[in-house]
């Protein structure tokens, strides 16, 4: 059955890898309509896919009604040629530096998601995958029983603690929109709470891994937040995050409007992460300094992936050491 995929934020970390995985089968007649406004990315991430006739790209903003109407018209014009239409919402204001920008995160992450979902239902799309975040766990991001589960109650910081939580609150609200649409029988779908995702193709030192690599390469040292003296995280390669999206999109029984954690169980301290990067860069005695502090930052974030593993055949295949090696080689070669 031919499938039409409509992907927002298509040049971002999740979107561009989704395109690559969907186009990998050269014999497939599936088609992708993707758009992005380059808020935190560039066309460079999908340049290797632009010549493929099965991929149609638009420089559009999810918050621009005129441009979204054009996407809707394009989908309606094509829908008779496809047996299934799948919307995947990857558009988000995601870099940590933007977490505190309440208006930007609300407009894109909440209103943008809601409008894109409503468009999907108007076009007759069968499925909608909502990319959420593990940030929704806020101050209750781990436990002693193998990680937090999707059904665990959430303890969140509020406006008295930190504006950062506005990002998590907005993403949590999108999960309710998703659940409501499914329960009303309008569409099949789910939300995905990703762990810290990284990519071998990151070019900007916005996330922690490229920041560490860039700092060692540029300054010969890295300056971490004071929180990093205690913080531990898991890091998910975007090949694995995208394979999870496609595994769920291909499993109708899993699209019940609920939430899925997507993560690894390779927990590592931020200090050890910096040391591991240094080791792979050939730095024997890395200089690590500390400055600054981030409010409402959980000490650990460890997610249980029992649910997605039980309902699909997904599992992560890229371990952290291999993923870091790819990141370092690609990042440094791009700087040459």
C-alpha positions as CSV (number, residue, x, y, z in Angstrom):
1,X,0.0,0.0,0.0
2,X,1.4,3.4,-1.0
3,X,1.7,5.8,1.9
4,X,1.9,9.6,1.9
5,X,3.9,11.1,4.8
6,X,3.4,14.7,5.8
7,X,6.3,15.8,8.1
8,X,6.6,19.1,9.9
9,X,10.1,20.3,11.1
10,X,11.5,18.1,8.4
11,X,15.1,19.5,8.5
12,X,15.3,19.2,12.3
13,X,17.0,16.3,14.1
14,X,14.1,13.9,13.9
15,X,12.6,15.0,10.6
16,X,15.7,14.7,8.4
17,X,16.5,11.3,9.6
18,X,12.9,10.2,9.1
19,X,13.2,11.2,5.5
20,X,16.4,9.3,5.1
21,X,14.9,6.1,6.5
22,X,11.7,6.4,4.5
23,X,13.7,6.9,1.2
24,X,16.1,4.1,2.0
25,X,14.0,1.5,0.1
26,X,14.6,2.6,-3.5
27,X,11.7,0.5,-4.8
28,X,9.1,2.1,-2.5
29,X,6.5,4.3,-4.0
30,X,5.8,6.1,-0.7
31,X,5.9,9.9,-0.9
32,X,6.9,12.6,1.6
33,X,5.8,16.2,1.9
34,X,8.0,18.0,4.3
35,X,8.4,21.6,5.5
36,X,10.5,23.7,7.8
37,X,11.2,27.3,8.5
38,X,14.9,26.7,9.6
39,X,14.3,28.1,13.1
40,X,17.0,25.8,14.4
41,X,18.3,23.9,11.4
42,X,19.1,24.3,7.7
43,X,18.4,22.8,4.3
44,X,21.8,21.2,4.6
45,X,20.4,18.4,6.6
46,X,18.3,17.0,3.8
47,X,20.4,18.1,0.8
48,X,21.2,14.5,0.0
49,X,17.4,13.8,-0.3
50,X,16.3,16.7,-2.4
51,X,16.9,15.1,-5.7
52,X,14.6,12.1,-4.9
53,X,11.3,12.5,-6.7
54,X,9.5,11.0,-3.7
55,X,10.4,13.9,-1.5
56,X,8.8,17.3,-1.8
57,X,10.1,20.1,0.4
58,X,8.6,23.5,1.3
59,X,10.2,26.3,3.3
60,X,7.1,26.9,5.4
61,X,6.3,27.9,9.0
62,X,3.9,25.8,10.9
63,X,2.5,29.0,12.5
64,X,1.8,30.6,9.1
65,X,-1.9,29.8,8.2
66,X,-1.5,30.7,4.5
67,X,1.4,28.3,4.1
68,X,-0.3,25.6,6.1
69,X,-3.4,26.0,3.9
70,X,-1.1,25.3,0.9
71,X,0.2,22.1,2.5
72,X,-3.4,21.0,3.1
73,X,-4.4,21.7,-0.5
74,X,-1.4,19.7,-1.7
75,X,-2.3,16.7,0.5
76,X,-5.9,16.8,-0.6
77,X,-4.7,16.9,-4.2
78,X,-2.6,13.8,-3.7
79,X,-4.7,11.7,-1.3
80,X,-6.6,9.7,-4.0
81,X,-3.2,8.2,-5.1
82,X,-2.4,6.8,-1.7
83,X,-3.9,4.1,0.5
84,X,-2.7,5.8,3.8
85,X,-1.8,9.3,4.9
86,X,0.4,9.6,7.9
87,X,1.1,13.0,9.6
88,X,4.3,13.2,11.8
89,X,4.7,16.4,13.8
90,X,8.4,17.0,14.4
91,X,8.1,20.8,14.6
92,X,9.2,22.1,18.0
93,X,11.2,24.8,19.8
94,X,13.6,22.3,21.4
95,X,17.0,23.7,22.2
96,X,17.5,24.2,25.9
97,X,18.3,27.9,25.4
98,X,14.7,28.4,24.2
99,X,12.9,26.4,27.0
100,X,12.4,29.7,28.9
101,X,10.8,31.5,25.9
102,X,7.2,31.0,26.9
103,X,5.5,32.6,23.9
104,X,7.7,30.9,21.2
105,X,7.3,27.5,22.7
106,X,3.5,27.9,23.1
107,X,3.0,29.1,19.6
108,X,5.0,26.3,17.9
109,X,4.8,23.4,20.3
110,X,1.1,23.8,21.3
111,X,-0.9,25.8,18.8
112,X,1.3,24.5,15.9
113,X,0.7,20.9,16.9
114,X,-3.0,21.4,17.4
115,X,-3.5,23.1,14.1
116,X,-1.4,20.4,12.3
117,X,-3.5,17.7,14.0
118,X,-6.7,19.4,12.9
119,X,-5.4,19.6,9.3
120,X,-4.6,15.9,9.4
121,X,-8.1,15.1,10.3
122,X,-9.6,17.4,7.7
123,X,-7.5,15.7,4.9
124,X,-8.7,12.3,6.0
125,X,-5.3,11.2,7.3
126,X,-5.4,7.8,9.0
127,X,-2.6,8.4,11.5
128,X,-0.8,11.2,13.4
129,X,2.4,10.8,15.4
130,X,3.1,13.5,17.9
131,X,6.7,14.0,19.0
132,X,6.6,15.0,22.6
133,X,9.5,15.0,25.1
134,X,10.7,13.4,28.3
135,X,10.9,16.9,29.7
136,X,7.3,16.4,30.8
137,X,8.5,14.2,33.7
138,X,10.1,17.4,35.1
139,X,11.2,16.8,38.7
140,X,10.1,13.1,38.7
141,X,12.4,11.8,35.9
142,X,13.7,8.6,37.4
143,X,13.0,5.9,40.1
144,X,14.7,2.8,41.5
145,X,12.7,0.4,39.4
146,X,14.3,0.8,36.0
147,X,13.0,4.2,35.0
148,X,9.8,6.2,35.0
149,X,6.8,4.7,33.1
150,X,4.3,6.5,31.0
151,X,1.6,5.8,33.5
152,X,3.5,7.3,36.5
153,X,2.2,10.5,38.0
154,X,4.2,13.6,37.2
155,X,5.7,16.0,39.6
156,X,6.4,19.3,37.8
157,X,8.2,22.5,38.7
158,X,5.9,25.5,38.3
159,X,6.2,29.2,37.6
160,X,7.4,29.8,41.2
161,X,10.4,27.6,40.4
162,X,11.3,28.1,36.7
163,X,9.9,29.3,33.4
164,X,11.6,26.3,31.9
165,X,8.7,24.1,32.8
166,X,6.5,26.0,30.4
167,X,8.1,24.0,27.6
168,X,7.2,20.7,29.3
169,X,3.7,21.9,30.2
170,X,3.0,22.8,26.6
171,X,4.2,19.4,25.3
172,X,2.1,17.6,27.9
173,X,-0.9,19.5,26.7
174,X,-0.3,18.2,23.1
175,X,-0.6,14.7,24.4
176,X,-4.1,15.5,25.6
177,X,-5.0,16.8,22.2
178,X,-3.7,13.5,20.7
179,X,-5.6,11.3,23.2
180,X,-8.8,13.3,22.6
181,X,-8.7,13.0,18.8
182,X,-8.2,9.2,19.0
183,X,-10.9,8.7,21.6
184,X,-13.4,10.6,19.5
185,X,-12.6,8.3,16.6
186,X,-11.1,11.0,14.4
187,X,-7.7,9.5,13.8
188,X,-5.2,6.9,15.0
189,X,-2.1,8.2,16.8
190,X,0.2,8.4,19.8
191,X,2.7,10.7,21.5
192,X,6.3,9.9,22.0
193,X,8.4,11.1,24.9
194,X,12.0,11.1,23.6
195,X,15.0,11.0,25.9
196,X,17.9,13.3,25.1
197,X,18.3,12.8,21.3
198,X,21.5,13.5,19.5
199,X,22.6,13.2,15.8
200,X,25.8,12.5,14.0
201,X,24.9,15.3,11.7
202,X,24.6,18.1,14.3
203,X,26.5,21.2,13.1
204,X,25.7,23.7,15.9
205,X,26.9,23.5,19.6
206,X,23.3,23.8,20.9
207,X,22.9,20.4,22.5
208,X,25.3,19.0,25.1
209,X,27.2,16.5,22.9
210,X,28.1,18.9,20.1
211,X,28.7,21.6,22.7
212,X,31.3,19.4,24.4
213,X,33.0,18.5,21.2
214,X,33.1,22.1,20.0
215,X,34.4,23.3,23.3
216,X,37.3,20.9,23.3
217,X,38.1,21.5,19.7
218,X,37.9,25.3,19.9
219,X,39.1,26.1,23.5
220,X,40.9,22.9,24.6
221,X,38.5,22.7,27.6
222,X,34.8,22.5,28.4
223,X,32.8,24.7,30.8
224,X,29.7,22.8,32.2
225,X,26.9,24.0,34.4
226,X,27.3,23.4,38.1
227,X,24.4,21.0,37.8
228,X,26.7,18.7,35.8
229,X,28.6,17.8,38.9
230,X,25.6,15.5,39.8
231,X,23.5,15.2,36.6
232,X,23.1,11.8,34.8
233,X,21.3,11.3,31.5
234,X,20.7,8.7,28.8
235,X,21.3,9.7,25.2
236,X,19.4,8.4,22.2
237,X,20.8,8.4,18.7
238,X,18.3,9.9,16.2
239,X,18.5,6.8,14.0
240,X,16.9,5.0,16.9
241,X,14.4,7.7,17.7
242,X,13.2,7.7,14.1
243,X,13.0,4.0,13.8
244,X,10.7,4.1,16.9
245,X,8.5,6.7,15.1
246,X,8.2,4.4,12.1
247,X,7.7,1.3,14.2
248,X,4.7,2.9,15.9
249,X,3.3,4.3,12.7
250,X,3.3,0.8,11.3
251,X,1.6,-0.8,14.3
252,X,-2.1,0.2,14.3
253,X,-2.8,-1.5,17.6
254,X,-0.3,0.8,19.3
255,X,-2.0,4.0,18.0
256,X,-4.5,4.2,20.8
257,X,-3.8,7.9,21.7
258,X,-1.4,7.0,24.5
259,X,2.2,7.9,25.2
260,X,5.4,5.9,24.6
261,X,8.8,6.5,26.1
262,X,11.7,6.1,23.6
263,X,15.1,6.0,25.2
264,X,18.1,3.8,26.0
265,X,19.2,2.4,29.4
266,X,22.8,3.6,28.9
267,X,22.9,6.1,31.7
268,X,26.0,8.3,32.0
269,X,27.0,11.3,34.1
270,X,27.6,14.5,32.2
271,X,31.2,14.6,33.5
272,X,31.8,11.1,32.2
273,X,30.2,12.1,28.9
274,X,32.7,14.9,28.6
275,X,35.6,12.6,29.5
276,X,34.4,10.0,26.9
277,X,34.3,12.7,24.2
278,X,37.7,13.8,25.2
279,X,39.1,10.3,25.0
280,X,37.7,9.8,21.5
281,X,39.2,13.1,20.5
282,X,42.6,12.0,21.7
283,X,42.7,14.3,24.7
284,X,44.4,12.5,27.6
285,X,43.8,15.0,30.4
286,X,40.6,17.0,29.6
287,X,40.1,20.3,31.4
288,X,36.5,20.5,32.8
289,X,35.3,23.6,34.5
290,X,32.0,24.6,36.0
291,X,30.0,27.8,35.8
292,X,26.4,28.8,36.0
293,X,23.3,27.0,37.3
294,X,20.0,25.8,35.8
295,X,16.9,25.9,37.9
296,X,14.5,23.0,38.1
297,X,17.0,20.6,36.4
298,X,16.4,17.0,37.5
299,X,19.5,15.1,38.7
300,X,18.7,12.1,36.6
301,X,16.4,11.2,33.7
302,X,15.9,7.5,33.2
303,X,12.9,6.2,31.2
304,X,11.4,2.7,31.0
305,X,10.8,1.6,27.4
306,X,8.9,-1.6,28.4
307,X,5.7,-0.3,26.8
308,X,7.0,0.3,23.3
309,X,9.1,-2.9,23.3
310,X,6.0,-4.9,24.3
311,X,3.8,-3.3,21.6
312,X,6.3,-3.1,18.7
313,X,9.5,-4.8,17.6
314,X,11.5,-1.6,18.3
315,X,14.8,-1.5,20.2
316,X,17.7,0.9,20.0
317,X,20.7,-0.4,18.0
318,X,23.2,2.5,18.2
319,X,25.2,2.4,21.5
320,X,26.6,5.6,22.9
321,X,30.3,4.8,22.1
322,X,29.5,4.2,18.5
323,X,27.2,7.2,18.3
324,X,29.8,9.5,19.8
325,X,32.5,8.4,17.4
326,X,30.2,9.3,14.5
327,X,29.4,12.7,16.0
328,X,33.0,13.5,16.6
329,X,34.2,12.5,13.2
330,X,31.4,14.3,11.4
331,X,31.6,17.5,13.5
332,X,35.3,17.9,13.2
333,X,35.4,17.1,9.5
334,X,32.7,19.7,8.9
335,X,34.8,22.3,10.7
336,X,37.9,21.7,8.4
